[in-house]
Amino acid sequence: MFETLSDRLTSVFSSLRGKGRLSEEDINATAREIRLALLEADVALPVVREFIARIKERARGEEVSKALNPAQQVIRIVNEELVEILGGETRQIRFAKNPPTVIMLAGLQGAGKTTLAGKLARWLSADRNTPLLVAADLQRPNAVTQLQVVGERAGTPVFAPEPGNGVGDPVQVARESVEHARRNNHNVVIIDTAGRLGVDTEMMRQAADIRDAVKPDEILFVVDAMIGQDAVNTAQAFLDGVGYDAVALTKLDGDARGGAALSIRHITGRPIMFASMGEKLEDFDLFHPDRMASRILDMGDVLTLIEQAQRTFDEAEVEKMASTIASDEDFTLDDFLQQMSMVRKLGPIGNLLGMMPGMGQMRDQIDGIDDKDLDRIQAIIQSMTPAERANPKMINGSRRLRIANGSGTQVGDVNGLVTRFFEAQKMMRKMKNGGMPGMPGMPGMGAGANRKKAKAQAKKAKKGKQRSGNPMKARQQEAERAAQRQRRQEEGGQTMPQLPPGLGGGAGQPQLPPGLGGPNMPDLSNFKLPKKK
């Protein structure tokens, strides 16, 4: 959804790269481009004005003028202000002291309330809660049936005493659902209410009556992120008519401009709590302002990728793969197939690559990735015998023809896979022995070779530092070494390769933005795989 905005901001920051000092003209030009990018993304005008004013004020301050790399400092400021507009901190659900916790969903028809109710129930169940879905939308045709189908897919029971389609009292259903949850030990109640195609008095009155009847702990306003500026107007109307505690954004995987997400928090003062990013029930999570800002600025979202992997991968699988890589045995096609199947569990490959920093510049290549290519690779490997997978060198011409016929592919596809696998196998050997350029050996791998190499380098360095027996020549050598050390210190900042915009620099450079490093980065040591029961 934020691709256009991300591309515009990335191009703006690339023009700042390499500037040792920012003039007033540079700051004004950058602010103008950011303003145009936000307006094109359908961000509300009052939000844009305040955002630009804060960026210009901070960009003219000492934190930029005295920085070693002013351009990266400006990018850091934009990142921080973007996080602030999106809500600052991640908003968590407030659970009731005495269960059940009642969560009421409100919003227009078509915003995705019913589907979001199922996603929320599944998300809560994964954290050992026992939610109950309540069918209080009795106006829309087949709304009750839809919720029952969604509840079955989510593995969550549905309280639906009335058939709907205009029959039944939604306020009474909501009231009875709370008592039903207490009797049946459900600690969370999710009430799906009716919506309309537009804001009207009857809808607001019904939602207010349900609110007064059940006294919900959380009221979530569900809004379609693709409706643009109208989302802000609708959010304000619901805030005035019913009131709500937080916002749930749906359809963030769409191709609209997405300015609603950047506007609602500022206009209404209510935080965005959840984000729905696809049609599947698992395409749902808490909304993290810092991670969303990082995605918009093409800095990636590595923490979400880590959490997603922890939820998906089995601990035994991870340990087995790690021990295979660390062993002295060669990487086989069976290992490759297992590794590929583990990655496939995380979702489409394009989505995974999109979470990596700097991938916005390769969006065309990422969009061209087809997951069916992985299916073809899997078919080719599974058409091999166990002996061929363990030792691909034995795959001669006749065997390749048989494998191609068995997998429904061409011989050229089999040749390409085998060739690429041998290259990957060679790379794995280099990694174990510390032979990759700029990469140390993996712990416990190739220790003997690494020690020999280090010993030879130390011997060579020692030999190179021998002093001459002639006192005058020795003093001259010492003076030359001192001059070289001085030059290296003075030119140290210039010889270091520049990191991409927003990713910080070396010593003396600004701290990385939240979520990518610096003091605000979460401790990754806490991300441990749950123990298998």
FIDRENLO-847290 format. One line per 4 residues: number of its first residue (from 1); for each residue x, y, z of C-alpha. Coordinates in steps of 0.25 Angstrom, whole numbers. Layout:
// FIDRENLO-847290
NUM) X Y Z | ...
***
This chain:
// FIDRENLO-847290
1) 0 0 0 | 11 10 3 | 20 6 -9 | 18 20 -16
5) 21 28 -3 | 33 19 0 | 38 21 -14 | 37 36 -14
9) 43 37 0 | 55 28 -4 | 58 37 -16 | 57 50 -8
13) 67 44 2 | 76 39 -9 | 78 53 -14 | 84 57 0
17) 94 46 0 | 108 50 0 | 105 65 4 | 115 69 16
21) 106 81 20 | 91 84 17 | 88 98 13 | 74 105 16
25) 71 103 1 | 74 88 3 | 65 87 15 | 54 94 8
29) 55 86 -5 | 54 73 3 | 42 78 11 | 35 81 -2
33) 37 68 -8 | 33 61 5 | 20 69 5 | 17 65 -9
37) 20 51 -6 | 10 51 6 | -1 58 -1 | 0 49 -13
41) -1 37 -3 | -15 44 2 | -10 48 15 | -19 59 21
45) -14 73 19 | -14 77 34 | -5 65 37 | 4 69 25
49) 6 83 30 | 9 79 44 | 19 68 40 | 26 77 30
53) 27 88 41 | 33 79 51 | 43 73 41 | 48 87 36
57) 49 92 51 | 58 80 55 | 66 80 42 | 70 95 45
61) 75 91 59 | 88 87 64 | 85 72 63 | 87 73 48
65) 97 85 47 | 107 79 56 | 105 65 51 | 116 57 43
69) 106 53 33 | 95 63 33 | 87 55 22 | 86 43 30
73) 82 51 42 | 70 57 34 | 66 43 30 | 66 39 45
77) 57 52 48 | 47 48 37 | 47 33 43 | 44 38 57
81) 33 48 53 | 27 37 44 | 27 28 56 | 20 39 65
85) 9 41 54 | 6 26 54 | 4 26 69 | 18 25 75
89) 16 12 83 | 10 -1 80 | -4 -1 87 | -8 -14 94
93) -21 -20 98 | -26 -16 112 | -31 -29 118 | -42 -28 129
97) -38 -31 143 | -51 -40 144 | -53 -48 131 | -59 -48 121
101) -52 -36 114 | -62 -30 104 | -57 -25 91 | -68 -18 82
105) -65 -16 67 | -71 -4 60 | -70 2 46 | -77 3 32
109) -82 -9 24 | -71 -15 15 | -60 -10 24 | -57 -25 28
113) -62 -26 42 | -67 -40 41 | -54 -45 35 | -46 -37 45
117) -54 -43 57 | -49 -57 52 | -35 -52 51 | -35 -46 65
121) -41 -58 71 | -30 -67 64 | -19 -57 69 | -24 -57 83
125) -25 -73 83 | -11 -74 79 | -8 -67 93 | -16 -77 101
129) -28 -69 101 | -42 -75 100 | -50 -65 91 | -65 -65 87
133) -70 -59 75 | -84 -52 76 | -93 -50 64 | -99 -37 67
137) -101 -32 52 | -115 -36 50 | -118 -27 38 | -108 -31 27
141) -113 -43 19 | -105 -56 23 | -96 -48 33 | -99 -58 44
145) -95 -70 34 | -83 -63 30 | -78 -61 44 | -81 -76 47
149) -72 -80 35 | -61 -71 39 | -62 -76 54 | -61 -90 49
153) -48 -87 41 | -42 -80 53 | -46 -91 62 | -55 -82 71
157) -69 -84 76 | -80 -74 71 | -91 -69 80 | -103 -67 70
161) -117 -69 76 | -124 -61 65 | -124 -65 50 | -122 -51 46
165) -126 -45 32 | -134 -35 39 | -139 -44 51 | -135 -42 65
169) -131 -32 75 | -115 -29 74 | -115 -22 88 | -121 -34 95
173) -112 -44 87 | -100 -36 92 | -105 -35 106 | -107 -50 107
177) -94 -53 100 | -86 -48 112 | -94 -57 122 | -92 -69 112
181) -77 -66 112 | -76 -66 128 | -84 -79 128 | -75 -86 118
185) -61 -80 123 | -59 -71 111 | -49 -60 115 | -51 -51 103
189) -64 -47 96 | -63 -41 82 | -76 -35 77 | -78 -33 62
193) -88 -21 61 | -96 -17 48 | -91 -6 39 | -97 2 28
197) -92 7 14 | -91 21 20 | -92 28 34 | -106 29 38
201) -114 31 51 | -120 17 53 | -106 10 52 | -100 20 62
205) -112 18 72 | -111 3 71 | -96 3 73 | -98 12 85
209) -109 3 91 | -100 -9 90 | -89 -1 96 | -97 3 108
213) -103 -11 110 | -90 -19 111 | -80 -8 115 | -68 -13 106
217) -54 -12 111 | -49 -9 97 | -57 -2 85 | -50 -4 72
221) -53 4 60 | -51 -4 48 | -47 4 35 | -44 0 21
225) -30 6 19 | -33 7 4 | -44 18 5 | -35 29 6
229) -39 43 12 | -53 38 15 | -47 29 25 | -43 41 33
233) -57 47 32 | -64 33 36 | -54 31 48 | -58 45 53
237) -73 42 52 | -72 29 59 | -63 36 70 | -74 46 72
241) -86 37 71 | -81 24 78 | -67 26 83 | -56 16 82
245) -43 13 88 | -34 9 76 | -34 6 61 | -33 -7 54
249) -28 -4 39 | -32 -15 29 | -27 -17 14 | -13 -12 16
253) -9 -21 5 | -17 -13 -5 | -11 -4 -15 | -18 9 -11
257) -10 21 -6 | -11 18 9 | -12 32 14 | -23 28 24
261) -13 21 33 | -4 33 34 | -16 42 37 | -26 35 46
265) -17 35 58 | -14 50 57 | -28 54 54 | -35 46 64
269) -25 44 75 | -28 29 76 | -16 19 73 | -16 8 62
273) -16 -5 70 | -17 -16 59 | -14 -17 44 | -20 -27 35
277) -11 -30 23 | -17 -41 14 | -29 -50 13 | -24 -62 21
281) -27 -62 36 | -13 -62 40 | -10 -49 32 | -13 -41 44
285) -4 -35 56 | -2 -23 65 | 1 -10 58 | 15 -6 61
289) 17 9 58 | 32 8 58 | 32 -4 48 | 22 2 39
293) 31 15 38 | 43 6 35 | 36 -1 24 | 31 13 18
297) 45 18 18 | 51 5 12 | 58 1 24 | 51 -13 25
301) 44 -20 37 | 53 -30 42 | 47 -32 56 | 34 -36 49
305) 41 -46 41 | 47 -52 53 | 34 -53 61 | 27 -59 49
309) 38 -69 48 | 37 -73 63 | 22 -75 61 | 24 -83 49
313) 36 -92 51 | 37 -104 60 | 49 -104 70 | 53 -118 66
317) 53 -114 51 | 62 -102 54 | 72 -110 63 | 73 -121 53
321) 76 -112 41 | 86 -104 50 | 93 -117 54 | 93 -121 39
325) 100 -108 35 | 110 -109 46 | 114 -123 43 | 125 -128 34
329) 116 -134 24 | 113 -128 11 | 100 -120 9 | 90 -129 1
333) 78 -127 -7 | 70 -133 4 | 75 -122 13 | 72 -112 3
337) 58 -117 1 | 55 -117 16 | 61 -103 17 | 52 -98 5
341) 39 -104 11 | 42 -97 24 | 43 -84 17 | 31 -86 9
345) 23 -87 22 | 26 -73 25 | 18 -68 13 | 20 -63 -1
349) 35 -61 -4 | 32 -47 -9 | 26 -43 4 | 38 -48 12
353) 48 -41 3 | 40 -28 5 | 43 -28 20 | 58 -27 17
357) 65 -13 17 | 67 -7 4 | 58 -16 -4 | 49 -5 -9
361) 60 -2 -19 | 58 -16 -25 | 43 -16 -25 | 42 -19 -39
365) 50 -32 -38 | 43 -36 -25 | 29 -34 -32 | 35 -44 -43
369) 37 -55 -33 | 27 -66 -35 | 25 -76 -24 | 22 -87 -34
373) 37 -87 -38 | 39 -93 -24 | 28 -103 -27 | 36 -107 -39
377) 49 -108 -31 | 42 -117 -21 | 36 -126 -32 | 50 -128 -38
381) 56 -132 -25 | 45 -141 -21 | 46 -148 -34 | 61 -152 -31
385) 64 -165 -23 | 70 -164 -9 | 84 -167 -14 | 83 -156 -25
389) 79 -146 -14 | 90 -150 -5 | 101 -150 -17 | 96 -141 -29
393) 109 -144 -36 | 104 -158 -40 | 92 -151 -48 | 97 -153 -62
397) 89 -150 -75 | 79 -162 -75 | 76 -159 -60 | 73 -145 -63
401) 64 -148 -75 | 56 -158 -65 | 56 -147 -54 | 51 -137 -64
405) 40 -146 -69 | 36 -150 -55 | 35 -135 -50 | 28 -130 -63
409) 40 -121 -66 | 51 -119 -76 | 65 -125 -76 | 70 -111 -76
413) 62 -108 -63 | 69 -120 -56 | 83 -116 -61 | 81 -102 -56
417) 76 -107 -42 | 88 -117 -41 | 98 -106 -45 | 92 -96 -35
421) 92 -106 -24 | 107 -109 -26 | 110 -94 -25 | 102 -94 -12
425) 109 -106 -7 | 123 -100 -10 | 118 -87 -3 | 114 -95 10
429) 128 -101 10 | 134 -87 10 | 125 -82 21 | 130 -94 30
433) 144 -91 27 | 143 -76 28 | 147 -74 14 | 136 -64 10
437) 141 -50 8 | 140 -42 20 | 133 -53 28 | 139 -60 40
441) 138 -75 41 | 125 -81 47 | 127 -85 61 | 133 -99 63
445) 135 -100 48 | 149 -101 41 | 156 -97 54 | 169 -103 49
449) 169 -96 36 | 166 -82 43 | 177 -84 53 | 187 -87 42
453) 183 -75 34 | 183 -66 46 | 197 -71 50 | 202 -69 36
457) 197 -54 36 | 203 -51 49 | 216 -56 45 | 215 -48 32
461) 211 -36 40 | 223 -38 50 | 233 -39 39 | 228 -26 32
465) 230 -18 45 | 245 -22 47 | 254 -10 49 | 266 -6 42
469) 280 -8 49 | 284 6 44 | 279 17 54 | 276 27 44
473) 268 18 35 | 261 13 48 | 257 27 51 | 252 29 37
477) 244 17 37 | 237 21 50 | 234 35 45 | 228 29 33
481) 219 19 41 | 215 31 50 | 211 39 38 | 203 27 32
485) 196 25 45 | 192 40 45 | 187 40 31 | 178 27 34
489) 172 34 46 | 169 47 38 | 164 39 27 | 157 29 35
493) 143 34 33 | 145 36 18 | 150 22 15 | 139 15 22
497) 128 11 12 | 115 19 13 | 103 11 18 | 89 13 11
501) 81 25 15 | 75 24 29 | 84 12 34 | 94 20 41
505) 109 20 40 | 121 17 48 | 127 24 60 | 122 38 62
509) 110 35 53 | 95 37 57 | 89 25 64 | 80 16 56
513) 65 18 56 | 56 11 65 | 55 -4 61 | 68 -4 54
517) 78 -2 64 | 83 8 75 | 78 9 89 | 63 7 85
521) 65 -6 78 | 58 -18 85 | 67 -28 91 | 67 -40 81
525) 72 -49 92 | 57 -49 97 | 53 -55 84 | 54 -70 88
529) 46 -81 81 | 36 -86 91 | 38 -100 97 | 31 -111 90
533) 21 -118 99
***
